[in-house]
Amino acid sequence: MAVLALLEDIANGHIRNERVFRDYYDFLAHDDDWLISRFRFPRAILLELCTELSPGLERQTARSHALPVPIQVLTTLGFLATGSFQRELADRSGMSQGALSRAIPPVLNGIIRISARYIRFPYDAVNQANIKAQFAAIAGFPNVIGAIDCTHIAIKAPSEGEYEYVNRKHFHSLNVQIICDAQMRLTNIVARWPGSTHDSFVLRNSSVGNRLEAGRVCDGWLIGDSGYALRPWLLTPLANPQTVREQRYNDIHARTRTVVERAIGQLKSRWRCLDRSGGMLLYHPEKVCRIVQACGVLHNVAHRHSVPLREVMDLPEDPDPGPNNAQPNVEAIRIRQQLIGRI
């Protein structure tokens, strides 16, 4: 609360900026349009984030020029939002390059620590009912509790295991799993696998995949593309539809599944550091994983508060995951054929 009151006093002119920010640029003096364009959030949400993150960012120090929490948070958001090289942000904020570099990891860790408040998979029937209804409203596909896909985040070639990070489009990347609901809110994000990892492998080795395989959800399924193996809890399109009903199944499956592609588009458009158009992330893969996770949390923060996204970019296509070599699952085939008969 102290941080919130202090920032409000500064914005209202009750305290001179020099007394608090020293030589740092007072970002919060601008209007919401300017703040959203640079940091992706209006002033009220920025204040909330600063308050929420401040316990982990306030450092005990004997120095008289300690870096204020708002500057740590805002300059980190600026980097995530623009993908700009850190020196540009340092110049704009009045911070040294070293200070900005030291500020980013604690802010990322702070955002990740609050992820459980914003990213939750709907294992319970109450949450599932609303999600199923919203998915069904898209194209009539029933019982969907999430749409799944993977996306690649370009990185600098790491010094260790470099070949593992080369994807099927021949650039170095992390392969990141995204599951979302019908409103494009993320319900799961897995950012830890090299770019050569198959999408289906990422799912099999995730907590959501393991829990669904163990029967945690009895009435509902994910929908994914043909890069995934057909499972009783994961419905994929038919490779070669032969009948009108089979073609209809594929059509409504595709129309429903596009929500996850749009969610990925929003994620990368809002947080441009994740998009290849801004170049590659020049960090160790472990730090890039934290950047991706933090952006996933912030994506949901923006959705919770209905923060507008002015432009969704036309993103380059992700590498094709290639065929999955899983053995046909008899129960999954039965469930899919039964659904095809119903729709």
N, C-alpha and C positions, 0 to 999 in steps of 0.2 A: 504493500500500500504506500510505503514511503516513496518508492520509485514513481508510482502513478501520480501522487500529489506533487512531487518535484517537477515532473514533466508538464503537468497542467499549469503550474506556476510559471514555468519557463515560457510555455506557449502563450500564456496570458500576459506576459511581460512583467510579472511580479518579481522575478529574479533576473538579474542581468546574466546573459548567456556566458560571459567570461568567467563568472564566479563558479559555474558548474562544468561547462564544457571546455574551459581553458581556451586552447587554440583550435578546438574541433568545430567543424561546420555544423550548424544547427539544422539538421534535416527536417525536423518536425515543424519548422516555421512555415513550410509550404502547404498548399491545399491538398485535398484528398486525391484529386486527379494526378497531381505531380507525384505524390507518394506512391500511388498504385503503379504508375508508369516505371518507377525506380525500384520499389520494394514489394510490389504486388498486393499491398494491403493499405486500407485507409488508416488515418491516425488512430481511431478508436481501437482497431484490432492490433495495431503496432504497440499501443500502450498495454493492451492485455497480454500480448506476448512477452513484453519486457517484464511485466509483473510476474507472469508465470515462470519465466526462466531465471529471474533474478536470484533466487536462493542458491542456485548452483554456480552463478557467475560472479557474485560479489566476493572479491578476494580480500583477505586480510593483508594489508600492506602498509609499510611505513612511509611509502613515497607520497609526496604531496600531489603528484600528477597521475593518480590512478586512472585507468581507462574506464569511463562510465559504462554501466550495463547497456543503456540505450545505444551507445555507439557500437559496442560489440555486436549487438543484435542487428542493428540496421545495416551496418557495413557487411555483415555476413549475408543478410537477405539480399543486399545489392549484388553481391557476387553470385549468389544462386540464381537471381532473377535475370542477370544480364550475361553471365559467363565471361564478364570482362576480366582481363588480366589484373591481378591484385594491385599493381602499381597505380593503375588508373583510379581505383577506388581509394587507395591511400592518398593520392594527390587531392582527390575531390573532398575527402573528409578531413584532411589535415593530419592524418595519421602516418606514421612511418610504415614502410613496407614490413619491417619486422613485427611491429605491433599488430598489424592486420593479420599477418600469418599466424601469430600466436593467439589471436582472438577467435579465429574461425573454428578450430577443433572443439573448444569447450562449448561453443554455441551449438554446433552440430550434435555433440553428445547430450546437451540439455534438451534439444528437440527430440532426439531419439528416446530419451528417458520418459517423455510424456506420450509416447506413441500409443500406448494401450488406451489412452483416453479418446483417441481419434480413429484408430484402425482396429476394427474388430470383425472377425469372421462370424457369420450368423449361424451358430450351432443350435440355438434354441428355436423352438417352433413359433414362438410369438414374433420374433424378428423375421423369421423366414416367411411368414404369411404375407407380410407387407411387401417384401422383396419379390416374392412369387407373383403377386398381383401386378406389381409395376412392370416386371418383365413380360408377363402375359399381355399387358396393354400395348406392347410394342408391335407384336405381330401374331400373337395367339399361341406362342410356344409355352406350354404349361410347366409348372413345377421347378422353374429355374431359380437357384439360389445364388448364382454368380456366373460371370463370364470371365474366362481365363485366356491369357496370351502372354508371350514373352516379348521383351524389347531389348535392343542392344544399346549400350552406353559406350561411346568411343573413348578409349584411353590411350595414353602413351605406352609404347611397348615396355613391359616390365623387365627388370634385369634378371629375374628368376622365372623359369617356366614360361618363357616368352611364347613358345609355339602353342601352348594351351589356350591362349587368349585370342588367337587368330580365328575369326568366324568364317562362315561360308562365303562372305563377300570380301574376304582377304584383308580386313582391317582388325586391329586389336580392340577388344571390347569386353564388357561384362554382359552376361545374359541375365536379365532381370525378370522375374515372374510377377505378373500383375493379375489380381482378381478384383473385380469391381461389381457393384450392384447396378440396378437399372438407372440410377441417377448419376452414375460415373464416380461415386464415392469408392475409394479403395477399401477393400475388406481384407486384403493380404498383399504383402510385398516381400519378395525374397531377393536380396541383392548380395550374392556371395560367390556366384559361379562364373568361371572364365567363359569367354565368348564361344569356344568350341563345344561347350556342353549342350546336349540336346534338350529341347523344351520338356520333353516327357521325363527325362532324368531329373530335371530340376523339380518337377512336381512330385515324382516318386520319393524324393528325398527331402520334401518339405513337411512341416508339421501338419498343414492342412491335408496334404495328400495322404499322409500316414493315418490321420484320424478318419478321413473319409473311407479309406481302405479298410479300417478296423470297424466300420459300421456306425460311426458316431452320428451320422445323419441317415435316418431311415426312410425319409420321404422327401426327396429333392435331389437335384443334380446340377453340376456345372455344365456349361457348354464351351467347347473349344474347337479349334480347327483340326485339320487332318494330321497335324504334327503330333497330336496326342493319341495315345492308345485308347480305344473304346473301353469304358468301364461301366459297371452298373450305376456309378455316381458321376460319370463324365460322358456326355453324349457328343459325338462327333458327326460330321456329315458323311453321307455315303460317297464312296469313291466313284461309283458308276451307277447313278440312279437309272432304273429301267422303266418305271411306271410313273403315271401322273402323280400318284400319292407320294412316291419316293422323291420326285422332283419338288413337290410342294414342301415336303419335310426339309429338304436342303435349302429351299428358298427362305422359309421362315426361320430356319436355324441361322442362316447367314444374316438376315435382317436383324435378328435378336443379338447375335454375337458381335455385331459391329460396335455395340456400346463400349466394349473394352478397347477397341481401336481408337474410338473417340476419346476415351479416358486417357489413354497414353498420349494422344495428341494434345490434350489439355495440359497434362503433366509436363510435357516437354516444351510447350509453348509458354507456359507460365514461368517455368524454371529453365531458362535457356541454356544454363550450364550443361544440361543433359542432352542437348541436341547437337548433332554433328555440324550444323551450319555455323555454330559458334566455335568450331574447332574441337579438339579432344581435351579431356581433363588430364592435366599434366601432373598427376599424383600417383602414389603407390595404390595398387588396387584396393587395399584395405581402407584407405581414406576415401576412395571413390565410392565404396560400398556405403560408408557413413553418409556421404553427400546424397546418394540416391535415397537412402532411408529417410533422411531429414526432409528431402523434397516431397516424399510420399506423405509424410505427416502434414506438411504445410499445404499440400494439395487439398487434403481433407479439411484443414482449418478454413481454407478459402471457400470450400463448398458449404461448410456449416454456416458460414456467415454470408453466403450468397454474394461473394465478392466478384464483380464482373471481370471477365477475361476479354480484352478488346479484340484480340486477333488470335486465331488458331492457325498455325502455320501448316502448309502442305509439307509433311515430313517425308523424307526418303523412306522407301520400303525397307523393313528389317530383313536380314538374311533369312531365306527359307530354311526352316529347321531340318529339312530332309525327311525321308520316310522313317516312321518308327517301326521297329522290328518285333513288336510284342505279338505273342500268340493270341489268336482270337479268343475272346471271353464269351462263352456260350450264354451266360446269364445276361450279359450286356447286350448281346445281339438280340436276345428275346425281348428285352425291355425296349430296345429301339424299334424293332419290328411291330411291337404292340402299339407303340406311340404313333408310328407311321399309319397304322390302321385307324387310329382315332382321329387324326387330323386331316 
